């Protein structure tokens, strides 16, 4: 097995701006899905 080159520290860590953008998109997506679930539950009654 061939030894791998050690990564630079900057390669292993994502930029905070990218993580925050992804986290925001995830939160918005989950919020939308929760709203749809609640609306579906309210219309089934």
ZIKA-V980692 format. One record per residue. RES is the residue in three letters. PHI is phi as a letter, one per 40 degrees, with the letter a starting at -180 (999 if undefined). D_CENTER is the distance of its C-alpha to the mean C-alpha in Angstrom with 1 decimal. Layout:
RES_PHI_D_CENTER / RES_PHI_D_CENTER
This chain:
UNK_999_34.3 / UNK_c_33.7 / UNK_c_32.3 / UNK_c_29.0 / UNK_c_29.0 / UNK_c_27.2 / UNK_c_24.2 / UNK_c_24.3 / UNK_d_22.3 / UNK_c_20.5 / UNK_c_19.3 / UNK_c_17.7 / UNK_b_15.6 / UNK_c_13.0 / UNK_c_14.1 / UNK_d_12.9 / UNK_c_12.7 / UNK_c_10.2 / UNK_c_7.9 / UNK_c_8.8 / UNK_c_8.4 / UNK_c_4.8 / UNK_c_4.6 / UNK_c_7.5 / UNK_c_6.5 / UNK_c_4.4 / UNK_c_7.6 / UNK_c_9.9 / UNK_c_9.2 / UNK_c_9.8 / UNK_c_12.7 / UNK_c_14.1 / UNK_c_14.2 / UNK_c_15.9 / UNK_c_18.3 / UNK_c_19.2 / UNK_c_19.9 / UNK_c_22.0 / UNK_c_23.9 / UNK_c_24.6 / UNK_c_26.0 / UNK_c_28.1 / UNK_c_29.6 / UNK_c_30.6 / UNK_c_32.9
